[in-house]
Amino acid sequence: MHHIDEDNITGAVIARHTAAGDARVRELMTSLVQHLHGFARDIKLSEAEWAEGLRFLNECGELRSDQRDEFQLLSDTLGLSTLVTALNQRRPPGCTESTPAGPLHAAGPPLGSQGGDDCHVRGRVRALDGTPIAGAQVQIGQADADGSCSVSYPGGSLSGADGRFQLKARLAGPCTIARDGPVGRLLRALGRHSWRPAHLHFMVSAAGWRPLVTQVFRRGDPYLESDAAFGARRSLVADWVRHGPGRAPDGGTSLAPFYTLDFDFVLDKA
């Protein structure tokens, strides 16, 4: 048995990876060990702090369900989700930027059951050169009625021959990520809030084109510069225009004020 101490422990762990059958797994774990050990050395991590860190991670793991993923929230609030998306979803200038999917759930209450004014979403799906993309599926999702950032996608629209689509949602407002768990405690300890700016989620897909997951943010929202999940992008900020009662974009008559959002999605070839 070799003598292991604080100076050679990192090399000893990495040496055990040489038999890994997958080169990428070996590369990932070698880098992870190097950075973890470097972190512990850099801040002189105490045993009490490491024990508290393990308790934090265990608690995150216990808060895992179809409606909540605390590890996803941790990744979002540390900016890691945005970084990974940026590294893997690079697109030519002029294409619509991707954002992390966010804390979503596949099924949920229909948008029509949520409170607030109607918001008619219109736009085109097109290529970088302006060519319309027909038959693109545009799905929309937004925060639950209680203001939490869990999102459902209860349907969608297909773009026409001219690339145009139209959907109906509710007026978006700021929402908060779950703050009653370990991630919420961490944000409070760091003096950070848990709010996200008003936004709508979109999933756009068409045969022969790279699928797009993104969010469109409401101009003027007070949390645009301090999004708790670091998702806001300048190119994804748009105006929600208020209209008085009258004829709505879907051809019906609205007895209450409503809003319109016009936004084009520019896709990249697959």
Secondary structure, DSSP 8 states (H G I E B T S, - for coil): -----TTTHHHHHHHTTTT-S-HHHHHHHHHHHHHHHHHHHHHT--HHHHHHHHHHHHHHHHSBSSS-BHHHHHHHHTTHHHHHHHHH----TTS-------SB-S----GGGS-S-EEEEEEEEE-TTS-B-TT-EEEEEEE-TTSB--EE---EEE--TTSEEEEEEE----EE---SSHHHHHHHHTT---EE-SEEEEEEE-TTB--EEEEEEETT-TTGGG-TTS---GGGEE--EEE-SEE-TTSSEESS-EEEEE--EE--B-
